[in-house]
Amino acid sequence: MPRRKKSDCEEKSTVIKIRDDFDWGRILYDACHVFNRRMAEYLVEYAKRYDDGEVVVKNANEEISALVEKRNRLIGERKILHDALRSASASKVSAYRKYAKALPIGEVVANFRKSVLSGEMSGESIDRYRELINGRSELNSAYHSCLIGEKKAMENERRHVDANMFVTRSLSHRINNIVKMVEKHKVPLGHPMADDVDSIYGLLMSEAQNERLMAVCLNILNTYSEKEFSTMMNVLERERIAEKIFEFFSKFEHNYDFISGCYDVDESTGFLKMKPLDVLANKIYNGYYFTIRGYVQRSYAGIRFEKFNVESADANWETETDNGNHGIDRKISSESEMEHGGAGEPRA
């Protein structure tokens, strides 16, 4: 694919240095190029359908209601788990206080010691002391049961949070985008959208835009992996991650809503007006961010799992050979759900 030539005196960006110096960088850059090219091709199709009156927003309220219901259900589940944790914590504290309060002190202990020193093996003082000791033992068991209950409740809440951390956020993002999309589609454009296609198409097909998308991917990789991508992954592993991203990007069916993503209402005319290209260059991926992040994270998580699973198996074999101890598997899970980014394609 065409790439611009840089003079010796022109300083390369970090992204271009990575692209030019590493095979995995070239693969990732090509993945971004494919993503942008397919998005540009979809733009041509979208503009024609819009000008023909085929892009019509329908059933938006029904979709919003369904998304709100799903989000509220997840929030409700989280609240139930959180309330269960609070209840378990309160029970633990109460059980401990009862246990601490039952400490045998004072006259009971003094009488017990006197009985033991005098050689008595039975009697009211000894029976009373044993009764308190047995009772405190039961309270101790009750406390530990509450402690286990609290740990289970804490684990249940944490597991739910981890599984749905990005789901509720994605749902809220999707709801907001639909609302914005509906409002934008109520305003006329005032001229054929085909008049703006060349400008947006040229932006998406530019090398600068490929660099921007690659920078987004690299930022997601380093943030999500807590810099493991740059520090623990070797060159071959980075290359395999880039290949997975390329596969995801090349198969993705675009559903971007260019009206809500690329236009604003011009208050002076009352019509829609295309955003400046420099604004679009930096903002056009906002609507697709959750999609892009999901694909990048899944690509990284898959290779990371293989890496540490293999290392754990090797460690397990070595330790079993040496002393019979078992290695520890380190596993991570990919996100349970990944929403399509952006406002999505309006329903025709």
C-alpha positions in Angstrom: 0.0 0.0 0.0 1.3 3.6 -0.6 3.3 5.2 2.1 4.6 8.7 2.1 8.4 9.2 1.9 10.1 11.1 4.6 13.2 13.2 4.0 16.3 12.5 6.2 15.8 15.8 8.1 12.1 15.1 8.8 11.6 13.5 12.2 9.5 10.4 12.2 6.7 9.9 14.7 7.0 7.2 17.3 4.3 5.2 15.5 6.1 5.4 12.2 9.3 4.4 13.8 7.6 1.3 15.2 6.1 0.6 11.8 9.4 0.9 10.0 11.6 -0.9 12.5 9.5 -3.9 13.5 7.5 -6.5 11.6 4.8 -6.4 14.3 4.6 -2.6 13.8 4.1 -3.0 10.0 1.3 -5.6 10.6 -0.4 -3.4 13.1 -0.2 -0.4 10.8 -1.6 -2.5 7.9 -4.4 -3.6 10.2 -5.3 0.1 10.8 -5.1 0.8 7.1 -7.5 -2.1 6.4 -9.9 -0.8 9.1 -9.9 2.7 7.7 -10.2 1.5 4.1 -13.2 -0.6 4.9 -14.7 2.3 6.9 -14.2 4.6 3.9 -15.8 2.1 1.6 -18.8 1.9 3.9 -19.0 5.7 3.9 -19.6 5.6 0.1 -22.4 3.1 0.6 -23.9 5.0 3.5 -23.9 8.4 1.7 -25.8 6.9 -1.3 -28.4 5.3 1.0 -28.7 8.5 2.9 -29.3 10.6 -0.2 -31.8 8.0 -1.4 -33.7 8.4 1.8 -33.0 4.8 2.9 -31.2 5.7 6.1 -34.2 6.0 8.5 -34.1 5.8 12.3 -36.8 3.4 13.5 -37.6 1.7 16.7 -35.1 3.8 18.6 -37.3 4.0 21.7 -37.7 0.3 21.8 -34.0 -0.3 21.5 -33.2 2.3 24.2 -35.8 0.7 26.5 -34.2 -2.7 26.0 -30.7 -1.4 26.7 -31.9 0.5 29.8 -33.6 -2.6 31.1 -30.4 -4.6 30.6 -28.2 -2.0 32.2 -30.6 -1.7 35.2 -30.7 -5.4 35.6 -26.9 -5.5 35.9 -26.9 -2.6 38.3 -29.6 -4.4 40.3 -27.6 -7.6 40.4 -24.6 -5.6 41.6 -26.7 -4.0 44.4 -28.0 -7.3 45.6 -24.4 -8.7 45.8 -23.2 -5.5 47.5 -26.0 -5.6 50.1 -25.2 -9.3 50.7 -21.5 -8.3 51.3 -22.6 -5.6 53.7 -24.8 -8.0 55.6 -22.1 -10.6 55.8 -19.6 -8.0 57.1 -22.1 -6.9 59.7 -22.7 -10.5 60.8 -18.9 -11.0 61.1 -18.5 -7.9 63.3 -21.4 -9.0 65.5 -20.0 -12.5 65.9 -16.6 -11.3 66.8 -18.0 -8.9 69.4 -19.9 -11.8 71.0 -16.8 -14.0 71.0 -14.7 -11.2 72.6 -17.3 -10.5 75.2 -17.4 -14.1 76.3 -13.8 -14.1 77.4 -13.8 -15.8 80.9 -12.3 -13.4 83.4 -12.7 -12.3 87.0 -14.3 -14.5 89.6 -15.0 -17.5 87.3 -11.3 -17.8 86.4 -10.2 -17.3 90.0 -12.6 -20.0 91.4 -11.5 -22.4 88.6 -7.8 -21.9 89.5 -8.5 -22.4 93.2 -10.3 -25.7 92.4 -7.5 -26.9 90.2 -4.8 -26.0 92.8 -6.8 -27.8 95.5 -7.0 -31.0 93.4 -10.7 -30.9 92.7 -11.7 -32.5 89.4 -15.4 -31.5 89.6 -17.5 -28.9 91.2 -19.6 -25.9 90.4 -16.6 -23.6 89.6 -15.1 -26.1 87.2 -18.4 -26.8 85.5 -19.1 -23.1 85.2 -15.6 -22.5 83.6 -16.0 -25.4 81.2 -19.4 -24.1 80.2 -18.0 -20.7 79.4 -15.1 -22.2 77.5 -17.4 -24.4 75.4 -19.7 -21.5 74.7 -16.8 -19.4 73.6 -15.6 -22.1 71.3 -19.0 -22.2 69.7 -18.9 -18.4 69.3 -15.4 -18.7 67.8 -16.7 -21.2 65.2 -19.7 -18.9 64.4 -17.2 -16.0 63.9 -15.1 -18.0 61.4 -18.3 -19.1 59.6 -19.2 -15.5 59.2 -15.7 -14.7 58.1 -15.9 -17.3 55.3 -19.4 -16.0 54.4 -17.9 -12.5 54.0 -15.1 -13.7 51.8 -17.6 -15.6 49.6 -19.8 -12.5 49.3 -16.8 -10.4 48.5 -15.7 -12.8 45.8 -19.2 -12.9 44.3 -19.3 -9.1 44.1 -15.8 -8.9 42.6 -16.5 -11.6 40.0 -19.7 -9.7 38.9 -17.8 -6.4 38.7 -15.0 -8.0 36.7 -17.4 -9.7 34.3 -19.5 -6.5 33.7 -17.0 -3.7 34.3 -17.2 -2.5 30.7 -20.7 -3.8 29.9 -22.7 -1.2 31.8 -20.4 1.5 30.6 -20.8 0.3 27.0 -24.6 0.2 27.4 -24.7 3.7 28.7 -22.4 4.8 25.8 -24.7 3.1 23.3 -27.9 4.7 24.8 -26.4 8.1 24.6 -25.3 7.6 21.0 -28.7 6.4 20.0 -30.3 9.5 21.6 -27.8 11.8 19.8 -28.3 9.9 16.5 -32.1 10.3 16.7 -31.7 14.1 17.3 -29.2 14.5 14.4 -31.4 12.6 12.0 -34.3 15.0 12.7 -32.3 17.8 11.2 -31.9 18.0 7.4 -28.5 18.2 5.8 -29.4 20.8 3.2 -27.2 19.3 0.4 -26.4 15.8 -0.9 -24.1 13.9 1.5 -22.3 12.8 -1.6 -20.8 16.3 -1.8 -18.9 15.6 1.5 -17.8 12.1 0.7 -14.5 13.0 -1.0 -13.3 15.0 2.0 -14.1 12.3 4.6 -12.9 9.5 2.3 -9.6 11.2 1.8 -9.2 11.7 5.6 -9.8 8.0 6.3 -7.4 6.9 3.5 -4.6 9.2 4.6 -1.4 7.9 6.2 -1.9 10.3 9.1 -5.2 8.7 10.0 -3.6 5.3 9.9 -1.0 6.6 12.3 -3.8 8.0 14.6 -5.6 4.7 14.7 -2.3 2.8 15.4 -1.6 5.2 18.2 -5.0 4.4 19.7 -4.3 0.7 19.5 -0.9 1.1 21.1 -2.3 3.2 23.9 -5.0 0.5 24.6 -2.4 -2.2 24.5 -0.1 -0.5 27.0 -2.9 0.7 29.3 -4.9 -2.6 29.3 -1.7 -4.7 29.8 -0.3 -2.3 32.4 2.8 -2.0 30.1 3.2 -5.8 29.9 2.9 -5.6 26.1 6.0 -3.4 26.0 8.0 -5.1 28.8 7.1 -8.8 29.0 6.0 -9.7 25.4 8.8 -10.6 23.1 8.9 -9.6 19.4 7.2 -12.8 18.2 4.4 -12.5 20.7 3.8 -8.9 19.7 3.7 -10.0 16.1 1.0 -12.6 16.9 -1.0 -10.0 18.8 -0.8 -7.6 15.8 -1.9 -10.5 13.5 -4.9 -11.1 15.6 -5.8 -7.4 15.5 -5.4 -7.5 11.7 -7.8 -10.5 11.5 -10.4 -8.8 13.7 -10.2 -5.5 11.8 -10.3 -7.1 8.3 -13.5 -9.0 9.2 -15.3 -6.3 11.0 -18.6 -5.2 9.4 -18.8 -1.5 9.7 -22.0 0.1 11.1 -20.8 3.7 11.7 -23.4 6.4 11.6 -21.7 9.2 9.8 -24.5 11.7 10.2 -24.3 11.6 14.0 -20.5 11.2 14.0 -19.4 13.7 11.4 -22.0 16.4 11.5 -23.3 19.1 13.9 -26.2 21.4 13.7 -25.3 24.8 12.3 -27.3 27.2 14.5 -27.1 30.0 11.8 -28.8 27.9 9.1 -30.7 25.2 11.0 -29.1 22.6 8.8 -26.5 19.9 9.5 -22.9 21.0 8.8 -19.9 18.7 8.5 -17.4 19.1 11.3 -13.9 20.5 10.4 -11.6 17.8 9.1 -9.0 18.5 11.9 -11.8 17.8 14.4 -13.0 14.7 12.6 -9.4 13.4 12.5 -9.2 13.3 16.3 -12.8 12.5 17.1 -14.0 10.1 14.4 -13.0 7.0 16.4 -14.9 8.1 19.5 -18.0 6.3 18.4 -16.0 3.2 17.6 -13.8 3.2 20.7 -15.4 0.4 22.5 -15.3 -1.8 19.4 -11.6 -1.0 18.8 -10.7 -1.5 22.4 -12.6 -4.8 22.6 -10.8 -6.2 19.5 -7.4 -5.0 20.8 -7.9 -6.4 24.3 -9.2 -9.7 23.0 -6.1 -10.0 20.8 -3.7 -9.3 23.6 -5.6 -11.5 26.1 -5.5 -14.5 23.8 -1.7 -14.4 23.3 -1.1 -13.6 27.0 -3.1 -16.6 28.1 -1.1 -18.8 25.8 2.2 -17.3 27.0 1.6 -17.8 30.7 -0.2 -21.1 30.3 2.8 -22.5 28.5 5.2 -21.0 31.1 3.1 -22.4 33.9 3.1 -25.9 32.3 6.9 -25.7 31.9 7.3 -24.6 35.6 5.0 -27.4 36.7 7.1 -30.0 34.8 10.3 -28.7 36.3 9.1 -28.5 39.9 7.5 -32.0 39.6 10.8 -33.4 38.4 12.7 -31.7 41.2 10.6 -31.9 44.3 7.0 -32.7 43.4 5.6 -29.2 43.9 3.0 -28.0 41.4 3.3 -24.8 39.3 0.6 -22.1 39.3 -1.5 -21.4 36.3 -2.0 -17.8 35.6 -5.1 -17.2 33.6 -7.0 -14.2 32.4 -10.4 -13.9 30.7 -11.4 -11.8 27.8 -14.3 -9.4 28.2 -17.6 -11.2 28.4 -19.3 -8.8 26.0 -18.2 -6.2 23.6 -20.6 -3.8 22.2 -20.3 -2.3 18.7 -18.9 1.2 19.0 -20.5 4.3 17.9 -24.2 5.1 17.4 -24.4 2.0 15.2 -26.1 1.8 11.9 -29.6 3.3 11.8 -32.2 0.8 11.1 -33.6 1.0 7.7 
